[in-house]
Amino acid sequence: MGLENVWVATLTDGLIRADYIAGIETHQTPALTGKPSRWLLDVTLTVSAGSGTKDSWEVSHLHRTLAQTDVYPAQAAEELARRLHRLRRDGAAGVLRTYVRYEELSFEFSYFDADETAE
């Protein structure tokens, strides 16, 4: 059983199917005038996105942000990978959400079937 029944909530782009996730990373945004730097937890999807003009077209990996925080999200990528592994192993179906609480990231899973217990 794969992750085709697990959906991951993004920060602003809705839900993505977990079996399309090819990579997980954290990175820091640059600080801009009047705007501090932020840390992002992103996933890279197995689909690519293109943009450009008729003279030049660029294809790159599609990234989606799951959370942002002011402090480095230590172990967040590894914890997300572990959680996805457990959900795949258990054949789960539902939505995985990322929450920022007290500047720490946590993951909570809601099963589609109300009779099942959520983690």
Secondary structure, DSSP 8 states (H G I E B T S, - for coil): --STTEEEE-SSS-EEEGGGEEEEEEEE---BTTB---EEEEEEEEEEEEEE-SS-EEEEEEEEEEEEESS--TTHHHHHHHHHHHHHHHT--EEEEEEEETTEEEEEEEESSTTS---
